[in-house]
Amino acid sequence: MTRSSRSSNSLLIGLTVSAIVPILLYVFLQAFPGHNTMWVLPRFHFYFISSVLILATICSIIIGWTGARIRDLNVLMLALAILSLSGFFLIHGLSTPGFIISDSYHLAGVSSQIAMTTCAVWILLSTLPADYALIRYVSKHRGKVVIGWLTLIAALNIVSLVYPDISDFIPVDFMPLNYSFAFFTVVLFVRAAKRYFQQYQFARFPIHAAMVLGSVLLSITELIMVTTRMWTLAWWLYHVVLVVSTAILLYGVIAQYKSNVSITRTFHQVSDIDPMERIRISISNSMQKLIIATETKDAYTAGHNFRVAMYALQLAEAMNLEPELLKALVRGGLIHDVGKIQVPESILNKPGKLSAEERAVIEQHPVTGYEICKYIGFMAEELSVIRHHHEKWDGTGYPDKLKDTQIPLLARVLAVADVYDALTSRRSYREPWSHERAMRVIEDDAGSHFDPDCVKAWVRLCNSGRFVIPDSAHNSIFSFHEVGCTDTVQKEKFLQWE
């Protein structure tokens, strides 16, 4: 059994256990009415539930803003989902009768349903590809989206508590409308869980596993919520499942970008850290997996992603590109060859000349990488690097035959760095070239392969004395200790990379 299969099976087992436990408890409480006694604890509900929701709201705001800054669409949109859940449910907690308002059971029901449905919508939207029109809009205006959604939630909290009767216009707690809302919400959660499970099977990101578990538990929360009466034990059960679901979602989002130093901090200190260290400390555990998966397929390109990102970053700085583009360039550069995961090793490592059929397979790797990454949080600028880094200025490149300024700027920048590293690295079919020889090729190909302006900036950078080159052309950013590799063959391969 492969590692991927074992991971998928473990997730399914965890999912099954997590779903069965609350369902059995709910069935027990409903089947034996004597056990489903009334626990009227308004003080606990007001103070504890509201406090937990306030904390979750604050965490989601921080995560959402971080997701916007580090350019991760999954993190951003899932933070908005958690913000919807906790922010609208906060009305439910604060509207506990006898505290801020005297008696408004209807408001509590309406706000909890709105929280569940809007959360489900955001979670499902987070599974859409990055080139989807709505997702592109959210990506482009992500700062405004976070602030706007937060403002809307805050305004509704204030208005609903000042004018609780406003909820009377939304009869979501009356049959059959309540069951219709519940069915719609459960369908959204289940569809999102299915899509995240498919993504987890490929990438095995913690955020994907958390979203599968969280979405299923939230669908169970919805079912319990709509079929129980206030203050019964079953009603309290859905609060417990809700808190657990929110904790799982928060954990998954946080675990996705666990690294020594955040990307945001890294690029605020551009002048304080050398390019190699800036890239090294900005790589999350999840991105490491993509890089390692790519480099494991081809030992000759070990460390290639890191070096290309480092060279491209220096070139972009020499061209005075804005910090936001630098972040996109690094993220795209680090995994620009991820599509090679789908290329057979016999083609990647072939010592002789490739046949036309083999060349066609190789030339599909930018498209494959683009299709992979558009589902796992990368934004349009990063995707342009992944898809177009093999386009040529004269239009003879691949995969889309773009020419001159049709090629996105970041892809043009990375193309220079990519070719330079390819020429100066050892390959299966030749020894590495010298810096001088590689520079002659790049200068000769200005206006045909490369953007002439990028080449001019590259030459200035290399002649300035500030160009940073790794000590060894075969240094990799990872060691087998860091990635937890235990197989003897893989250890030897990683040691060769070092």
PyMOL commands that set and color helices and strands:
alter all, ss='L'
color gray80, all
select helices_A, chain A and resi 3-31+33-35+42-70+73-94+105-125+133-140+142-162+164-169+177-203+206-226+233-256+263-268+275-280+285-296+299-301+304-318+323-334+338-342+345-348+356-362+365-373+380-388+404-406+409-423+435-444+452-463+488-497
alter helices_A, ss='H'
color red, helices_A
deselect
rebuild
show_as cartoon
